[in-house]
Amino acid sequence: MNFKLEEFLNGFDGISINRIPETFNKFKIDSRTVEKGDIFIALKGSKYDGHDFVKDAIQKGALGVVVEKEFPLNDTFEFVVNSTKDFIKHIGLVGRKHALGCVLGITGSAGKTTLKESVANALSKKFSVLKTEGNLNTDVSLPLFFANEVNLREDFIVVELGVQKPHDMDYLLELTQPHYGVITNIGDSHIEYLQSKEGVLNEKFKLAKYVDNDGIAFLNGDDDLLFEASHNLKNRVLIGFNKRNDVVIDLLTKEDVKRVNLSFADRKFSFSLPFYGYQFVYTLAFTFAIAFHFGVDPDLIVSSLKEFKPFKGRGEIINFSKMSILDDTYNSNPVSLTFALKSLLDVNKPKVIILGDMLELGKDAYEIHKSFVSLIEEVDPYLLITYGDFTKSIYENASTALKFHFTDSDALKEFLEEFDFKKGSLIFLKGSRGMKMESFVEVLKGRFKDG
């Protein structure tokens, strides 16, 4: 931590009890992660109340606590406030005020975390880069990131901005104050709260409008909603396969390898990457365009892309002697599922598709799932397995000769243990986080690991 605790307390209404520590380590909201020298913030959540774990945090070495009610803690520092969540926002703003680096904000319905990692890796070939870890992109995790991680040495700060409901982006823009913005795509994710794709667009496009005065918005120009909305922007870079884009992707595909040609700024670049996944082509193109704009040498960008590997559960290939698993179980929404299924069109292996429900799609969930039948039939798996409630619409309407539907996870696991898969199969698995599709990957790994 580069700043004194008193700097974070100043300007926020609260009562200080006992001596304020001069130095401290980090702010923490999970008592299980508290280390010696931390300040524990007792946050009330939907399942747990951090106030129940104040004494646990102190036993682990917390120097002080931020709470909404006073505790009898002897000499331990307490800062008593009306709202610990408001305090978290406050310390995020303090951290952001101190940040000297250029902030790059990334949002979209799919591909945010992967792109954030890829862009940060490419920029780090020339600059000092700070990035949010994992998929920390919320109104709690982002202010903690700015309060805890800003070190005054970063040239770039790359952050992921996740929105679920109206006005989420307003809060995140106030906090992060980005100089540049990236929107990967607009899809049906979170329409349970944002009502429609247009509602998703309106919320996410606030990022492009925010940066338009002094920065640049990098946008997926193949997305018709984004393309139409961007006409009035002064500073935009459109990226995609369509010739209307500023950065145009041309794709020549071979088994397990995608040969990519990029054309922009009167220049052409060509390279290969050993990735499955149509979505990774967009990741590559966005990364190249952004890093190139900031002056990173093209050879270094390509080098960073070849080093880059997707996170576990995001298009991860697991090879065995007689079988391959394509683990895309981290999450699912209509945009990411479309990308993933299109990638399977290029695969010349016997294919198995295992799909779990996509959640948070609101009243149209059944029809949205049903709309994927034609693309699944184009992929032409010899075996289709659906799991959950909404995927039953896929099972009922797909013409795949061999298909099964499950609502019980144990029954599906037993099936995966016993089914006679074709030799050389590629088994693709995907579903929303709540479906816990990774458990089925573990079953398959356990079955095939010994060949």
N, C-alpha and C positions, 0 to 999 in steps of 0.2 A: 504494500500500500504506500502510495507516494504522498498522501496528504494526511494532515492531522485530523483526529476525530472531531475536534472542535469546529473545523471547517464545514463538516457535514451537519453539525447540530445548529450552527448559526442560521438564522432566518426561518427556523421551523419552531412552531409553538409547542413547547413541551417543558416538563419539570425535570431538572437534573437532581439526582439523589446520589450522594457520595462523590468522591473525586473523579473527574473526567480523566481517563487514561491519555497520556500524551501521544503515544503511538499504539497502533493496533495492526492486526493482520488483514482480515477481510470481514465483510458482512455475510452472515449465513442465516438461512431461514429453515434449514433442516438440521435438527440437533444431532443427527447421526453423522453429519459431515463436519461438525464443529471441531476445530483444532485449537491448540493453545494460542491465545492472543486474538481470537476472533471476537466479533460483536454479534450476538444472537438477536435476531428480530423475530418476535413472536407474532407470526402471521396467522390469521384465522382463515382456514380453507373450507372447502365443501365437506371434507371428510375428517380433518383434524384441526385442532386449535393449538397453535404453537405455544400458547401460555401453559399448556399441560406438560411441556417439555423444558421449561425454563431451568429447573434445577438440574436436569440431565445435561444441558448445555454448559452450565457452570462447572459441573463435575468434570467435564471434558476439557476445561481450560478456558472457557469464554471469559474475557476481561470485563464484559458488561452486557447488558440486555436492553433492548428497546421493547416496551410493553404498553398495553392499554390500561393496566391496573398495577398498582404498587405491590411488590413482593417483599417480604421480610428477608433480605439477603445480606445482612450485616454490612460488610465493607464493599461489596460488589457494586459497580456503577450501574445505575438504572436511569433510563430516559423514558419518562411516562408521557405518552401522547394520546390524542383522541383516536387516531387511526394509524396503525402500523403500515397499512398499504399505502396511504398517502405519504408516509415517511419514506417508503421505498422509492416512490416516484421522485420525491425531493432529492434523495441522495443520487439518483440517476442523473438528474438535471445538474447537480453539482459536478459530478464526474464528467458529464458532457461539456460543461463550461470550461473545464480544464483541458479537454482534448485538443491537441494541435493538428492531428492528422485529418486528411480528407475522408469524409464518411461516404461510403457506398452502400445504399440500401437495396436489398433484393426481395421482391415479393412475386407472387404468382400462385396459380392453383396446383402446380406440380413442378418438381425439380429445384426448389429453392435451396435446400440444404446442399445438394450435390453441386449446384452451380456456385454457391458461396465458397465451398471448399476448393473447387477448381480455380476460381478467380483469385482467391487469396494465395493459392500456391503459385500461380503464374505471376502475380504482382510481386511476390516475394523474391523473384529472380533479380529484381532491381531495387526494390524498396523494402523498408521495414513495415511489416503488416501485422495488425492485430485483428482477430476475427472472433466472432461468437463461436462457442464450442457446440458440437452436435446440432440439435434443432432448437436451441434456446432462442425463442423469437417472440416472447409474450410480454404483457405489461408488467410482469414481475421479473422475469429472467433478464430482460434487456436493461432495465435500470440497475440491477445488481451487477451486470456486466460492466457498465460504464463506471459505476462506483468502485468496483474491485479491480478492474484490469487496465484502465487507462494508465500509461506510464510516461507520457510526455515525449516518448522517443519514436512513436509510430508515424509513418508517412501516410498510411491508409488504415482505416478502420472499416472492415467489411461486416455488415450485419444483415441478418435475415429478419424480415418483417412479416409476421403471421397474423392474419385477421380472420375472425369468425363471425362477427356481428357488426351492425352499423356503428360507426364512429371509432372502431378500434384503430383504424389508420390515423385518425386525427391525433389520438394520444401518442402513437408511436412516432409520428412526424414531429410533434412538439418535443418529445424526448430526444430523438436521434439527430434531428436537424440535418438530414443528408444533403451532400453536395451533388451527388449523382444517384440516379435511380435505375433499377432494372426490373422489368416485368416479364416473366417467362411465358405466361399464357393466362387465359381466362377460361375457367371450366365450371362444372356444377358443384365443386366442393363447397361445403358450408351453405348451400342454398336453403337448408332448413332454417337458417337465421337471416340470410341475405335475400331470400325469396326467389331469385332468378339469376341467370348468368349476367343479365344487365345490372342487377344489384351487386354481384361480385365485381363486375367491371367498375362500377361507380366507386366502390370502396377502395379497390386496389389502385385505380388510376389517379387517386389523390397524390400518390407518390410522384407520378410523372408531372403533374401540374406544379407540385411543390418545387421540383428541381429545375423547372423550365426557365426561370429568370436568369440564373447564373451557371447552371450545370447542364447536363445532358441526360436524356432518358433513353436507355437502350431497351428496345421493345421487340417482341416477336411479331414481325410483320406478316406472318402467315395467318395469324389469328385475326379474323375479320373484325371482331369487336374492337380489338386494340388498334387495328389499322385505321378504322373509321374514326375512332375517338382521338387519334393522334394528329389529325389533319391541322388542328389549330396550334399545335406545339411549335415553338420556334426552334428548339434544339432537340432533335430526335435522331436516333440511328435505328433503322429497321433491319431485322435479321431474320433470315429464313430461306426456304426453297423458292418462293415466288420471285419472279424477275422484278417485281415492283420494289423489292427490298434494297437497302444500301449495301448490305452484306449478303451475297447470294451463295447458297449452299448447293453443290452438285455432288451427288452420292453415287459411287460405284461400289457395289457390295459383293464381298466374297464370304464364304463360310467362315464364321468366327471373326472376320476382320472387316472393318468399314474403311474404304478408301474415300477420303473427303477432299473435295476441291472447294476453296473459298475464293470469291472474287469481290474485291472492294477497293475503293480509293485507287482505281486504275491499276491495281496489282492483283496477282493471283498466287495463291498458296495451295500446296497439295501435300497430304500426308496420310498415313494409315494409323489406325488404333485398334488394338485387339479387344474390343468391347462388344458384347451383345447390347442391344438396346437402342431403338430409334431415338429415345429421349437423350441419349448421350451425344448424339450428333448436334443437337441444339446446345447442349452444355459446352461442347467443344467450340462451336461457332461463336457463342456469346463470350466465352473465355478469351478466345483469340481476338475478337473485335475490341473488347474492353482493354485487355492488356496492351494491345497494339496502339490503341488510342493514347495510352499513357506512356508510350515510348519504350515498352519492353521489346527487346530484339526478337524477331520472329522465331529464330532458332531456339532461343531460350523458352519461348512460349510452347513450342512443340515439345521441347524437352520436359517441361512441367506437365504437359498433358500425358506424355508417355509414362511419367512417374505416378500419375494419379490413379488411384483405385477407388471404386465406389465403396460406400459404407456397407457394412454387413446388412443383408436384407434388401439392398437396393441394386438389383440386377447382378447379384453375385453368382458367378459360375462355380459349381462344385463338381469336379470331375472324378469319376470312378472308372474302374477298368471296363465295366459293361454298361455304365449308365452315367448321365449327367443331370444335375439339378440346377435349374435357374431360379435362384431364391430372390424373389421380388416382394417379399412378405412384409416389409417394413410398414407399408401403408398402401392404400388404393383409393383412387377417385377416378371419375370418368376420363380425365385428361391423361393421367399416368397409365391407366389400363389401355387406352387407345394406343399410346406410344409403344407399350410393351407388346401388345398383340401384333402390331405392324412389324415389329422386329422379328417375330416368329415367322413371318411370311418368307424370310430369306433362309430359314433353317432347313437343310436337307437331311433331316433325321426323323425317325418316328417320334411324334410329338404327343405329350400328355398335358392337358390343361386342368389345373385344380384352382378353382376360384371360390373365395369367400365373399361375403357381403361387402358392399361399399356402404358406409354409414353416413349419417348427417345429410341425406339427400332429400329429406322432407316427403311431402305427399306424393311426389312423382317417382319415388325410389323404384317401385316395381317396374314401371315403364322404362326408366333409364337403364336398368339392368337388362331388360328384354331387348333394348336397342342394340346390344352387343352381339346378338345372335348371328347376324350376317357376317361380321368380321371374324368371329370364331369359326364359322363354317368356311370362310376363306382360308384361314390358317390350316384347317383340315386336320385336327388331332384325331388319332385313332381311339383315344379315350378322353372323355370329358367328365370331370367330377365337380359338382357344385356343393357348397356347404353354407347353410344358414337359412334365412327366410326369403330375402329378396332374390337370391340367385336361383331360386326355384323357377322363376320366370324364364331363365336361360335354359334350364334343364327341360322344361316343358315344351319349349319352342325350337330347340336346336335339333337338326336332323342327324347329328352324329350318331352312328350306329351303336356305339358302345358308350353308354352314359349312365351315371349314377348320381343320386342326390342324397345328401346326409344332413341331418340336423343335430346329430349327437357326435361329439368329437371322438369319444372312445370307439364308436363304431367305425368312424373313418380311419382312425389309427389302425384298427384291426384289419381293415380292408387293405391299407397300404402295406402292412406287414405280409399279406398273403397273396396279393394279386400278382399274376405272372406277366410282368412288363416285358415288352419286346426288347431284345438286345439292342443296345445303342440308343435307347430312348433319351430324349430331352424332356425332363419333367419340370414344367413351369408352375409356380405357385404364387398367388397374389391375393390380398384381401386387406381390409381396413385393420388398424391396430387392434380394435376391440375384438376381432375374430381370432387373434392369437394363432395366425397361420404358421408362425415359426415353429410351433410344436410339431407340425406335420413334417417340416423339413428335418427336424431332429429324428423323427421316426425313420425317414428314408435314409438319412446319413447312417444311423445305427444299423440299418439292414444291409446297406451296400458297402460299408467301409472296408470290409474284408474281402470284397470282390465276389 
